Amino acid sequence: MTDPRAQQAQRTRQTRRPRQPLFSVDDCERMPARQVHDLYRQYVSRAQVSLLGSFGFGQDLVDHAEGCWITLRDGRRILDFTGGIGVLNHGHNHPRLLAARRRFADRRVMEVHKNFLSPYVAALSHNLARLLPGDLSISYFPNSGAEAVEGAVKLAYKYHRGHRGTVLHSDISFHGKLLGAGSLTASPEVDFPYPGLPGTDHFAYDDPESFALALERHRTGDGGSDVYAVVLEPFSASSVRACSAEFLYEVRRLCTERDIVLIFDEVYTGWGRTGTLFHFMRHPGLLPDVLTTSKSFGGGKASISGYVAREPVFRAAYDNLADATLHSTTYYGFGEETATALEAVAVAVEDDYPARAVRIGERLGDGLADLAARHRALVSGTCGQGALHGLFLNDGNPALDRLLRLVPSSFVRDPRARRKLITAAVIASLYRDFGVLAYYGSNHGLPLIASPPLVAGETEVELFLQALDSVLEQGAGRLLARFAKDVLAQQVPVRGKEAREQAVAR
Ligand SMILES: Cc1ncc(COP(=O)(O)O)c(C=O)c1O
């Protein structure tokens, strides 16, 4: 068909009448798991379906979730010990957050225009300034953690009027996966050489000498510094490691001395997770120039993040008419998100989430240490603070050699393949046999992470520890054989049917 009018008419017909009817929200509520799988494979990501399947989660759909518990479509209840990977300090669907959102919708509050000032943005900024120490008082609210980090880095660059060109991060950093934040992320999870921010360099986490050397590398001829910002997680959630107080104070001292903007990334650890409102706040007098937050800032209901800057840093960078709109995104400071965050912050403060994290941590820390002592062959160590703990599994078991024959060679080349398999086998058994959801950290060591919602009580912590005890009791050989038979063999493309059958049979 060459007639342009006929082509246009056909395009219009195709747009108006899709070949298949469009799905509605109603359809989603009734959609069977098989169909969701098929649609994911066709329209979202086949690899994602395989990946989830390799942990055994892929077959289930969630009906609803409340507090620490997820109820599946078939009625089974799952104890969610992932804490939504930092998002769910308040648990699923906290009633106060649901009410705040309902009220916002019922009042038909206007969310869209930036022509009017928002009382919600004003109040949220004020509340953060009241809760944070020093002059950390000026906020900006985008939607994701990576956007908050990138906003903070841009602010630092502008603070130095573009005269400095280096930004430092640690060797185990996780700051997000956008191009900019990704280039500051050293986690092996993000190891494709995308282009990124120019002028990045790194130092060893929690190593004062390495940090001092990194600064020296970027000393300028006149004795000044080319470093405009240092981005650091005072507690690395992906490897469950904290910086020592000495290191943090030294980093602060050197940054002050050289007028470098120090950014603490507490996207994961904010709002009580490790036992203080923000992790850095356990160290008296310690103050970053910019703090980033997200995840539980939205109470598990709103996609909101933020950076909070010290007043002089923000004012120097943006506080003039010419630069007032230099940094923004369409959805920043959106109404319902900020209203939800106001309520999420209020709940975290009123219900003393830091104290809850400490209480959970006391039992969790002792319980995990006890399990490590009793299952020495399988567990190499534990660590953590507050309600964020990791359990490291031994990857020296010979049963892993057999399992490695099953998986694609691209996976075997990953130096962390053995650790991934043993940790995934434990996570799969926790889920399948005991209805407990856990995950592993993306960073070196790949710890199995226990990060329950801070609304978890003693019962939930005990349930988790008992389930983990029973899983570890099985021993590596049995765990791995079952993992290969029940999960991996069905989900991951294997090297050959024969190899699979032989390995599973042994
Ligand atoms: C410490 C830290 N910073 C930044 C991010 C990125 O956040 P987002 O995934 O919302 O972009 C994460 C996400 O896990 C994080 O843990």
The ligand as an ORCA input file, in Angstrom:
! r2SCAN-3c Opt
* xyz 0 1
  C      22.076      3.697     49.785
  C      21.271      3.778     48.527
  N      21.378      4.865     47.748
  C      20.671      5.005     46.611
  C      19.814      4.014     46.189
  C      19.046      4.179     44.916
  O      17.696      4.348     45.177
  P      16.646      4.113     43.992
  O      16.656      2.661     43.693
  O      15.345      4.603     44.555
  O      17.104      4.930     42.830
  C      19.667      2.852     46.974
  C      18.779      1.777     46.553
  O      18.765      0.689     47.036
  C      20.415      2.735     48.174
  O      20.321      1.656     48.954
*
